[in-house]
Amino acid sequence: MTRYTGRSPLPERIGRLEELALDLWWSWHPEARAIFRRLDYGLWRRTAHNPVRMLWAIAYEKLDSAARDPEFLQIYDSAIAGLDAARAARNTWWSHRFPQLTGQPIAYFSAEFALHQSLPIYAGGLGVLAGDHCKEASDLGVPLIGVGFMYPQGYFHQHVSAEGWQEESYERLNWADAPVEPASASDGKPCITAVPLGDRSVLVAVWRVRVGRVTLYLLDTDLEENMPWDRELSARLYGGDRETRIQQEIILGIGGVRALKAIGTDPGVFHLNEGHAAFVVLQRIRDLIEQGSSFDTALDQIRATTVFTTHTPVPAGHDAFPFHLVEKHLAGAWGTLGSHRDRFLALGAYDNGGGMMFNMTALALRSAGATNGVSKLHGEVTRRMFAPMWPTVPEDERPVSSVTNGVHVPTWIASDMDELFAKYLGRDWREHQDDPEMWNGILAIPDEELWAVRQLLRRYLFTFVRERARYRWVEERVGIPRVVAAGTLLDPEALTLAFARRFTGYKRPELVFHDAERLARILNASGRAVQIIFAGKSHPADDIGKHHLQQVYRRALDPLFAGRVAFVDDYDLHVAHFLVQGCDVWLNNPRKPMEASGTSGMKAAINGVPHLSIGDGWWAEGFTGTNGWVIDGHAASDNYDAVDAADADALYRLLEEEVVPAFYDRDGKDVPHRWIATVKESIRTIAPRFSGRRMVKEYAERMYATAFERRTVTRS
């Protein structure tokens, strides 16, 4: 499919540029990114690194010139060869590790996927994890097929008023600018499937996104044939009320299974990434019953081939619906399963403290053959939280394990760090990124070289922050206070902390301001200044989170802190790259044990940004004593005020006694050797253990391969 019909075709010599732009494989391969940067660097920046949009806007003269430039053609040919190799299923880790499973796909269902800012169908950590999972599966050759939503309006853009209140706006996606194509059904026609919803049927179009070896299918109800309210069902991520949410989840689960069938794909294993997708189970049971299975046999087969990952350590965070709402919207979905309706509803029955309801996590737990939390601590929390489901089973024997999250290193590593690693770890360091022995080579990097790169990345961050503030002032005509709050007074040489994540109560974004006077002394210390950059969105319905954001924003305007506190608005993947690469310390202070895992600190750590965090989520197993710092006030956990006060005091003491001195104690060449020692330990210990490569290999070996084995047994 060509989408550039309004302009002359691409020069034949570089005719596969469109194909490359439409495959997000380019986004984590420097040689592919270099093609678009070289074509027109100014346009590359103005389009926010979106090559699909670039090909709409670029002057034909530049394309023609590139097609005759030997240096450009060398880069182009190399990238195209890399893309072709990436799409081939041969000679991959999966094909060598599981040759008997070649060609048997795994369906990975998730409500959101964060792959690139040009496809804004993500809200936060769940989507980023799903996107990284897909990219690493592509690198390893794991035959993954993603299923999610298209969300024509995506997630909201954040604007902060002069009073500091978050305002949301939605922007309809320009399809021509996005790396998506219509998916084809098995008959070659555009794939459209019908999903029974209540007393009607909703048509769902399917879009395809290429991610190297992985294909992602996205569901979209915005079709003219649908009623106006049904067209809006897939419009926004996590939009609307509880009724909208259950309808979205029915479309994701039931519609996703039907879409895969229409495309002609028969997955051997289904991976449910969070409970949003649990209605997959209903459609699969129905299909098996229609093929002649009993309910019990069908459920056994589904348990054998279903993997479930839960991400939520808080009971209120698990989707639960009144039974009357479930029955209302599933009215047309039962089919041959109708006589077993009560048995299916019983799979989701659970009381998490608000009375008996249909709980999506309970449905997934009872229907999966393997369930995992996303850190060791989260696995423990989940086993305790859902203890009533296994009343006679000891806690350590309850069927919930853990696979700690990881991050896709090639996506998140700064190009300057990439070059440094290539120099000291070898040009093929990416291929061995989960090997701890290789990472010992970090210790051989001269402190001066590593420090120079870290300073360069901090300067990139501040250039970005200031240019963003300048744009807000010039183009949006915001007032001077907002320009100040955006970080224009920050010092590019000062120790810089970043707090960037969803703004909600349990993450305690205001903890660092607990003793404002003490913090001000730390930030404004003569010759040892410290500054903090905040970024993040609050859920549109979370007024408490919005109040936290407003208070942080007001701190950024408070002269007490002398411009050393900033808030960068509209946090997305683009902003995240600058922050995790360019700050000096990654700050994280959730209320323990409410952080399931967290991955932003991993992204920062592999770039040489040490973690300063509560010992929750992944940091409970990642901290070694020398690779960052743990905040622990040692207060009783049943008194929130006491815990906050103690943790704030512990945070201040760490800054005063350890973090700030290590950063500012320099030798005659202005190199902080003690600081660099921590930076090296951060990279060396965290990169292999918390890489997406280690994570996906663990899923493949412990979850997917085992599910394929169970499938063989249940079918025999």
Secondary structure by P-SEA (a helix, b strand, c coil): cccccccccccccccaaaaaaacccccccaaaaaaaaaacaaaaaaacccaaaaaacccaaaaaaaaacaaaaaaaaaaaaaaaaaaccccccccccccccccbbbbbbbccccccccccccccaaaaaaaaaaaaaaaaccbbbbbbbcccccbbbbbbcccbbbbbbbbccccccccccbbbccccccbbbbbbcccbbbbbbbbbbbcccbbbbbbbcccccccccccccccccccccaaaaaaaaaaaaaaaaaaaaaacccccbbbbccccccaaaaaaaaaaaaacccaaaaaaaaaacbbbbbccccccccccccaaaaaaaacccccccccaaaaaaaaacccccccccccaaaaaaacccbbbcccaaaaaaaaaaacccccccccccccbbbbbbbccccccccaaaaaaaaacccccccccccccccccccccccaaaaaaaaaaaaaaaaaaaaaaaaaaaacccccaaaaaaaccccccccbbbbbccccccccccccccccaaaaaaaaacccbbbbbbbbbccccccaaaaaaaaaaaaaaacccccccbbbbccccaaaaaaaaccccbbbbbccccccccccaaaaaaaacbbbbcccccccccccccccbbbbbcccccccaaaaaaaaaaaaaaaaaccaaaaaccccccccaaaaaaaaaaaaacccccccaaaaaaaaaaccaaaaaaaaaaaac
